[in-house]
Amino acid sequence: MKKSIIVCIFLFIILLKITVAEDPDQIISNSKDWRDVYSVMIYGSLIGKPSSFLVSDRHGTLILNSISKGSHIWSISSRKNPYIVGYRSLIESRGYTAEEFSYDNVNLELAKELGLTNYIIVDDSYGYNAISVAPYAVVSDSYVLFVDRDNVREIDSFLGDVGVYSMLIYGYVDREVKERFEKYNPEYINFDGDRFANNIAIVEKYQETQHARQAILTNGEFIEKEIMSGVEPVIFIGTNNVPDIVREYIQDSDIQIGILIGNELVGTATFIRRQIGISVFVKFAQGARAPRGAISQVEALDMFYLPIYILNLEIDSVKYNKLTNELEVTYRNTEEQAVFFKGTYTVTGSDNSKQTVGDVDAIFIDGNELKTVTYPLEALPEGDIIVDVFTIYGESRNSLEKEIRETFCPSCARQVQIIEVIDNCKLSVSGITYDKRRHNFYVRTENEGDVDCFVDIELIDVIIAGERNTLSLEDIAEIKAGKTEDLRIRARLEEEDIADNEYIKLKAFYGERKDRLVKVFEGEFLLVLKGIDILFWSLLIVIIILIALIIWRKYKNRKKRHSYGF
C-alpha cells in the first residue's frame, strides 16, 4: 500500500514538472508579427519578467549575449510566422535552459494565461493606439486585446468566461465591437480619431494611477523595451511639428524630463526643450552585445516597427491671379490617406511690401486628390513676386504633425505663376437627402450659370458610430450649364446615426477648371430621408403577384388532375 502511494506521488511530481512551466528569467518574442511582439512585451511587464524580441533571424543569437548564462528562457513563438523555427534548440545550444510556446494567436493565448479582469480594447489597424495605452495597461494591471469585427465573437466568449471588472475602449473600433461590448459598461477614449488628443487623455489616466515627472517622447511608430515597461507614460510629439494640444499639456503638467526614443524626432524634441523648457535626453543606442576590440562599442536600439499610414502632401503650384487679386495655392495629396492641412503664406511684392494670409481652420483633402485654396490680396505692383509657404498637415484636424516649408521666387526652383482668369461658374446646393436602402447621401446641386462647372463636395462632421467623419465625392463631378444633379456620397448610417445627424454641414469647391476649383459654397442643411421608392415597390408588388398567380395556377392544375383520377 505504502509502495503504491509513493509511486503515485512520484508520478504526480513527474506529471507536475511536465505540465507546469518553470518561471522564466527572460521572455523572448520570436515572431515577425508586431501584434505578437507587443503582446509578449505587455505580458512580460504585467508578470514582472524582462522581455525582449527578435527583429531578424541573425538577431536570434545576438540577443542571447545580453542574457546571463544559465538563465531559463521562454520563447513565445508565432506558429505561422516565426523568425527562427525551433528556436528552443538554438537557445539551449548556447548554455541556457528553455521552453518554447507556439501559438496561432499570441494575443489571445497570453490573455488566457494571465486571466485578468481589466482589459483595454484597441483595433490593430492603428498600431500607435497600442503604443499609447501600453504604459497605462501596465500600471493599471490591464491586458491589451486586439479586437475587430472579425474576431469580436471569439474575444467576447473569452471575456464571458474570465469575467470583466473594467474595460477601456481606446481609439477607433468597429461598430460591432462597441455594440457587443456595451454589456461590459466600457469607458471610451476617442476624440474623433485624433491620436494626439487620445494620447493626452490616456497620459492623464496614467498620472492619476502612478504620478510621473518623466515621460517618453515618441511618435508611436515602433515598439521599444522602455516604451513597454510602464515606468513612465508615452507622449506623442509628432514628426515635424508639436500639435497645440501636446504643447499645452506639457506646459501645464508636472513633466520635467522627456526621454526621446530614437533620433528621428530630434528636431521636434529640440522645439519642446527650447519653447516649453523641460529637459530632453535622447536614447538612441545601447551597449554592443558582441563587442570587438578594447574600445567600448555601441549598437542601435532594438526597435520593432509597426505598420503606419503614409501621409504626404505636396504643393502643386502657387499662382497670382491679377484679375481677381487672389493667391491660388494648389495642393496634391500623393497618398491614399486623407489629410487635413493649414497654410500660412507670406507674399512679398516687387516693392518689398509684405502681406500674410492663411487658413484659420484646417482644410480637408482626400487621398490622391488636388485641392486649390484661394486667398484675397491687396493688389500687387508689376514685377517679381515671392511667396514663402509654411504648411502643417496630419491625419486629423488637431494632429497636424508634419510640415512643408518652401519658397517660390524668380531665382528659386519654382516660381509664382501670374495668371489672368475670371471664373464664371455659378453653383448652389439646395438640399441633402439620405437613402437608407442604398446607403447614399444625395446632394441636390444646381449649375446656375452659362458655363459648365466642376465641383467637389464635402460633408463635414458626419457622426457615424459616435465619431465625426468628413465624407466626400469619390470623383470630381461635372455639371452642365443650367442643369441640376443629385450628387452621390456613399456612407452607411444606422438608425442611431441618422438621429445624430439632424443637420449636415457642407462645403463645395467648384469652378470652370477641373484642377482649379477656386470657388467655395458653404451651408448647413436639414437631413431629409429619401421617401418610398415607388418604382422599387411597384416592381416588388408585381413580382409578388406573378409568383402568386403561378402558385395558384399550379394548384388549380393539380386539383383538376385529381378530379379526373390522375
KELOFI-212257 format. One record per residue (C-alpha): x, y, z. Coordinates in steps of 0.5 Angstrom, whole numbers, plus 500, padded with zeros to 3 digits. Example, Ala and Ser with C-alpha at 12.3 -4.5 7.8 and 13.67 -1.06 7.14 Angstrom:
# residues 2
<<525, 491, 516>>
<<527, 498, 514>>
This chain:
# residues 566
<<500, 500, 500>>
<<506, 505, 502>>
<<509, 503, 496>>
<<503, 505, 492>>
<<502, 511, 495>>
<<510, 513, 494>>
<<509, 511, 487>>
<<503, 515, 486>>
<<507, 521, 489>>
<<513, 520, 485>>
<<509, 520, 478>>
<<505, 526, 480>>
<<511, 530, 481>>
<<514, 528, 475>>
<<507, 530, 471>>
<<507, 537, 475>>
<<514, 538, 472>>
<<512, 536, 465>>
<<505, 540, 465>>
<<507, 547, 469>>
<<512, 551, 466>>
<<518, 554, 470>>
<<518, 561, 471>>
<<523, 565, 466>>
<<529, 569, 468>>
<<528, 572, 461>>
<<522, 572, 456>>
<<524, 573, 448>>
<<518, 574, 443>>
<<520, 570, 436>>
<<515, 573, 431>>
<<515, 577, 425>>
<<508, 580, 427>>
<<508, 586, 431>>
<<502, 584, 435>>
<<505, 578, 438>>
<<511, 582, 440>>
<<507, 587, 443>>
<<503, 582, 447>>
<<509, 579, 449>>
<<512, 585, 452>>
<<506, 587, 455>>
<<505, 580, 458>>
<<513, 581, 461>>
<<511, 587, 464>>
<<505, 585, 467>>
<<508, 579, 471>>
<<515, 583, 472>>
<<519, 579, 468>>
<<524, 582, 463>>
<<522, 581, 456>>
<<525, 583, 449>>
<<524, 581, 442>>
<<528, 579, 435>>
<<528, 583, 430>>
<<531, 579, 425>>
<<534, 571, 424>>
<<541, 574, 426>>
<<539, 577, 432>>
<<537, 571, 435>>
<<544, 569, 437>>
<<546, 576, 438>>
<<540, 578, 443>>
<<543, 572, 448>>
<<549, 575, 449>>
<<546, 580, 454>>
<<543, 575, 458>>
<<546, 572, 464>>
<<549, 564, 463>>
<<545, 559, 466>>
<<538, 563, 465>>
<<532, 560, 464>>
<<529, 563, 458>>
<<522, 563, 455>>
<<521, 563, 447>>
<<514, 565, 445>>
<<514, 564, 438>>
<<509, 565, 432>>
<<507, 558, 430>>
<<506, 561, 423>>
<<511, 567, 422>>
<<517, 566, 427>>
<<524, 569, 425>>
<<527, 562, 427>>
<<524, 555, 427>>
<<526, 551, 433>>
<<529, 557, 437>>
<<529, 553, 443>>
<<534, 548, 441>>
<<539, 554, 439>>
<<538, 558, 446>>
<<540, 551, 449>>
<<546, 550, 445>>
<<548, 557, 448>>
<<548, 554, 455>>
<<541, 556, 457>>
<<535, 552, 459>>
<<529, 554, 455>>
<<522, 553, 454>>
<<518, 555, 447>>
<<511, 556, 447>>
<<508, 557, 440>>
<<501, 560, 438>>
<<497, 562, 432>>
<<494, 568, 436>>
<<499, 570, 441>>
<<495, 576, 444>>
<<489, 572, 446>>
<<493, 566, 449>>
<<497, 570, 453>>
<<491, 573, 456>>
<<488, 566, 458>>
<<495, 565, 461>>
<<494, 572, 465>>
<<487, 571, 467>>
<<486, 578, 469>>
<<479, 582, 469>>
<<482, 589, 467>>
<<482, 590, 459>>
<<484, 595, 454>>
<<481, 594, 447>>
<<484, 597, 441>>
<<484, 596, 434>>
<<490, 593, 431>>
<<489, 597, 425>>
<<492, 603, 429>>
<<499, 601, 432>>
<<500, 608, 435>>
<<494, 607, 439>>
<<497, 600, 442>>
<<503, 604, 444>>
<<500, 610, 447>>
<<496, 605, 452>>
<<502, 601, 454>>
<<504, 604, 460>>
<<498, 605, 463>>
<<496, 598, 462>>
<<502, 596, 466>>
<<501, 601, 472>>
<<493, 599, 472>>
<<494, 592, 471>>
<<490, 591, 465>>
<<492, 587, 459>>
<<491, 590, 452>>
<<487, 586, 447>>
<<486, 587, 439>>
<<479, 587, 437>>
<<475, 588, 431>>
<<469, 586, 427>>
<<472, 579, 425>>
<<474, 577, 432>>
<<470, 580, 437>>
<<465, 574, 438>>
<<471, 570, 440>>
<<474, 575, 445>>
<<467, 576, 448>>
<<467, 569, 449>>
<<473, 569, 453>>
<<471, 575, 457>>
<<465, 572, 459>>
<<469, 566, 462>>
<<474, 570, 465>>
<<470, 576, 467>>
<<471, 583, 466>>
<<472, 588, 472>>
<<474, 594, 468>>
<<474, 596, 460>>
<<477, 601, 457>>
<<476, 602, 449>>
<<481, 606, 446>>
<<481, 610, 439>>
<<477, 608, 433>>
<<474, 601, 434>>
<<469, 598, 429>>
<<461, 599, 431>>
<<460, 591, 432>>
<<466, 592, 438>>
<<462, 597, 441>>
<<455, 594, 441>>
<<458, 587, 443>>
<<462, 590, 449>>
<<457, 595, 451>>
<<455, 590, 457>>
<<461, 591, 460>>
<<460, 598, 461>>
<<466, 600, 458>>
<<470, 607, 458>>
<<471, 610, 452>>
<<477, 615, 450>>
<<477, 617, 443>>
<<477, 625, 440>>
<<474, 624, 433>>
<<481, 620, 431>>
<<485, 625, 434>>
<<491, 621, 436>>
<<494, 626, 440>>
<<488, 628, 444>>
<<487, 621, 445>>
<<494, 620, 448>>
<<494, 626, 452>>
<<488, 623, 455>>
<<491, 616, 457>>
<<497, 620, 460>>
<<493, 624, 465>>
<<490, 617, 467>>
<<497, 614, 468>>
<<498, 620, 472>>
<<492, 619, 476>>
<<495, 612, 477>>
<<502, 613, 478>>
<<505, 620, 478>>
<<511, 621, 474>>
<<515, 627, 473>>
<<519, 624, 467>>
<<516, 622, 460>>
<<518, 618, 454>>
<<517, 622, 448>>
<<516, 618, 441>>
<<511, 618, 435>>
<<508, 611, 436>>
<<511, 608, 430>>
<<515, 603, 434>>
<<516, 598, 440>>
<<522, 599, 444>>
<<523, 596, 451>>
<<523, 602, 455>>
<<516, 604, 452>>
<<513, 598, 454>>
<<516, 598, 461>>
<<510, 602, 464>>
<<516, 606, 468>>
<<514, 613, 465>>
<<508, 615, 460>>
<<509, 616, 453>>
<<507, 623, 450>>
<<507, 623, 442>>
<<510, 629, 440>>
<<509, 629, 432>>
<<514, 628, 426>>
<<516, 635, 425>>
<<511, 640, 429>>
<<509, 639, 436>>
<<501, 640, 436>>
<<498, 645, 440>>
<<495, 640, 445>>
<<501, 637, 447>>
<<505, 643, 448>>
<<499, 646, 452>>
<<499, 639, 456>>
<<507, 639, 457>>
<<507, 646, 460>>
<<501, 645, 465>>
<<504, 639, 467>>
<<509, 636, 472>>
<<513, 633, 467>>
<<520, 636, 468>>
<<524, 631, 464>>
<<523, 628, 457>>
<<526, 622, 454>>
<<527, 622, 447>>
<<527, 615, 444>>
<<531, 614, 437>>
<<534, 620, 434>>
<<529, 621, 428>>
<<525, 627, 432>>
<<531, 631, 435>>
<<528, 637, 431>>
<<521, 637, 435>>
<<524, 635, 442>>
<<529, 641, 441>>
<<523, 645, 440>>
<<520, 642, 446>>
<<526, 644, 450>>
<<527, 651, 448>>
<<520, 653, 448>>
<<517, 649, 454>>
<<523, 649, 458>>
<<523, 641, 460>>
<<530, 638, 460>>
<<530, 633, 454>>
<<535, 627, 454>>
<<536, 622, 447>>
<<536, 615, 448>>
<<539, 613, 441>>
<<544, 607, 442>>
<<546, 601, 447>>
<<552, 597, 449>>
<<555, 593, 444>>
<<553, 585, 445>>
<<558, 583, 441>>
<<564, 588, 443>>
<<570, 587, 439>>
<<577, 590, 441>>
<<579, 594, 447>>
<<574, 600, 445>>
<<567, 600, 448>>
<<562, 600, 442>>
<<555, 601, 442>>
<<550, 599, 437>>
<<543, 601, 435>>
<<537, 600, 440>>
<<532, 594, 439>>
<<526, 597, 435>>
<<520, 593, 432>>
<<517, 598, 427>>
<<509, 598, 426>>
<<505, 599, 420>>
<<504, 606, 419>>
<<499, 610, 415>>
<<504, 614, 410>>
<<502, 622, 409>>
<<505, 626, 404>>
<<502, 633, 402>>
<<506, 637, 396>>
<<505, 644, 393>>
<<503, 643, 386>>
<<503, 651, 384>>
<<503, 658, 387>>
<<499, 663, 383>>
<<497, 670, 383>>
<<491, 672, 379>>
<<492, 679, 377>>
<<484, 680, 375>>
<<482, 678, 382>>
<<488, 680, 386>>
<<488, 673, 389>>
<<493, 668, 391>>
<<492, 661, 389>>
<<495, 655, 392>>
<<494, 648, 390>>
<<496, 642, 394>>
<<497, 635, 392>>
<<496, 629, 396>>
<<500, 624, 393>>
<<498, 618, 398>>
<<491, 615, 399>>
<<490, 617, 406>>
<<486, 623, 407>>
<<490, 629, 411>>
<<488, 636, 414>>
<<492, 642, 413>>
<<493, 649, 415>>
<<498, 654, 411>>
<<501, 661, 412>>
<<503, 665, 406>>
<<508, 671, 406>>
<<507, 675, 400>>
<<513, 680, 398>>
<<512, 685, 392>>
<<517, 688, 388>>
<<517, 694, 392>>
<<518, 690, 398>>
<<511, 690, 401>>
<<509, 684, 405>>
<<502, 681, 406>>
<<501, 675, 410>>
<<495, 671, 409>>
<<493, 664, 411>>
<<488, 659, 414>>
<<484, 660, 421>>
<<481, 652, 421>>
<<485, 646, 418>>
<<482, 644, 411>>
<<481, 637, 408>>
<<484, 634, 402>>
<<482, 627, 400>>
<<487, 621, 398>>
<<490, 622, 391>>
<<487, 629, 390>>
<<488, 636, 388>>
<<485, 642, 392>>
<<486, 649, 391>>
<<485, 654, 396>>
<<485, 662, 395>>
<<487, 668, 399>>
<<485, 675, 397>>
<<491, 680, 397>>
<<491, 687, 396>>
<<493, 689, 389>>
<<501, 688, 388>>
<<505, 692, 384>>
<<508, 690, 377>>
<<514, 686, 378>>
<<517, 680, 381>>
<<513, 676, 387>>
<<516, 672, 393>>
<<512, 667, 397>>
<<514, 664, 403>>
<<510, 658, 405>>
<<509, 654, 411>>
<<504, 649, 412>>
<<503, 644, 417>>
<<499, 638, 416>>
<<496, 631, 419>>
<<491, 626, 419>>
<<486, 630, 423>>
<<485, 637, 425>>
<<489, 637, 431>>
<<494, 632, 429>>
<<498, 637, 424>>
<<505, 634, 426>>
<<508, 634, 419>>
<<510, 641, 416>>
<<512, 644, 409>>
<<517, 650, 408>>
<<518, 652, 401>>
<<520, 659, 398>>
<<517, 661, 391>>
<<521, 666, 388>>
<<524, 668, 381>>
<<531, 665, 383>>
<<528, 659, 386>>
<<527, 652, 383>>
<<520, 654, 383>>
<<516, 661, 381>>
<<510, 664, 383>>
<<506, 664, 376>>
<<502, 670, 374>>
<<495, 669, 371>>
<<489, 673, 369>>
<<483, 669, 369>>
<<476, 670, 371>>
<<472, 664, 373>>
<<464, 665, 371>>
<<462, 659, 375>>
<<456, 660, 379>>
<<453, 654, 383>>
<<449, 653, 389>>
<<446, 647, 394>>
<<439, 647, 396>>
<<439, 640, 400>>
<<441, 634, 402>>
<<438, 627, 403>>
<<440, 620, 405>>
<<437, 614, 402>>
<<437, 609, 408>>
<<436, 603, 403>>
<<442, 605, 398>>
<<446, 608, 404>>
<<448, 614, 400>>
<<447, 622, 401>>
<<445, 626, 395>>
<<447, 633, 395>>
<<442, 637, 390>>
<<447, 641, 386>>
<<445, 647, 381>>
<<449, 650, 376>>
<<446, 657, 375>>
<<451, 660, 370>>
<<452, 659, 363>>
<<459, 655, 363>>
<<460, 648, 365>>
<<462, 647, 372>>
<<467, 642, 376>>
<<465, 641, 384>>
<<468, 637, 389>>
<<463, 637, 396>>
<<465, 635, 403>>
<<460, 633, 408>>
<<463, 636, 415>>
<<463, 632, 422>>
<<458, 627, 420>>
<<457, 623, 426>>
<<458, 615, 425>>
<<458, 610, 431>>
<<459, 616, 435>>
<<465, 619, 431>>
<<466, 625, 427>>
<<468, 624, 420>>
<<469, 628, 413>>
<<466, 625, 407>>
<<467, 627, 400>>
<<465, 625, 393>>
<<469, 619, 390>>
<<471, 624, 384>>
<<470, 631, 382>>
<<463, 632, 379>>
<<462, 636, 372>>
<<455, 639, 372>>
<<453, 642, 365>>
<<451, 649, 365>>
<<444, 650, 367>>
<<443, 643, 370>>
<<441, 640, 377>>
<<444, 634, 379>>
<<444, 630, 385>>
<<451, 628, 387>>
<<452, 622, 391>>
<<457, 621, 397>>
<<457, 614, 400>>
<<456, 612, 407>>
<<453, 607, 412>>
<<449, 610, 417>>
<<445, 606, 422>>
<<438, 609, 425>>
<<442, 612, 431>>
<<447, 615, 426>>
<<441, 619, 423>>
<<439, 621, 430>>
<<445, 624, 431>>
<<446, 628, 424>>
<<439, 632, 424>>
<<443, 638, 420>>
<<449, 637, 416>>
<<455, 642, 415>>
<<457, 642, 407>>
<<463, 645, 404>>
<<463, 645, 396>>
<<469, 647, 392>>
<<468, 649, 385>>
<<470, 652, 378>>
<<471, 652, 371>>
<<478, 649, 371>>
<<477, 642, 374>>
<<484, 642, 377>>
<<483, 649, 380>>
<<476, 649, 384>>
<<477, 656, 386>>
<<470, 658, 389>>
<<467, 656, 395>>
<<460, 655, 397>>
<<458, 653, 405>>
<<452, 651, 408>>
<<448, 647, 413>>
<<442, 643, 411>>
<<437, 639, 415>>
<<438, 632, 413>>
<<432, 629, 409>>
<<431, 622, 409>>
<<429, 619, 402>>
<<422, 617, 401>>
<<419, 611, 399>>
<<422, 609, 392>>
<<415, 608, 388>>
<<419, 604, 382>>
<<422, 599, 387>>
<<416, 598, 391>>
<<412, 597, 385>>
<<416, 592, 382>>
<<416, 588, 388>>
<<409, 588, 388>>
<<409, 586, 381>>
<<413, 580, 382>>
<<409, 578, 389>>
<<403, 578, 384>>
<<406, 574, 379>>
<<409, 569, 384>>
<<402, 568, 387>>
<<399, 567, 380>>
<<404, 562, 378>>
<<403, 558, 385>>
<<395, 559, 384>>
<<395, 556, 377>>
<<400, 550, 379>>
<<395, 549, 385>>
<<389, 549, 380>>
<<392, 545, 375>>
<<394, 540, 381>>
<<387, 540, 383>>
<<384, 539, 376>>
<<388, 533, 375>>
<<386, 530, 382>>
<<379, 531, 380>>
<<380, 526, 373>>
<<383, 521, 378>>
<<390, 522, 375>>
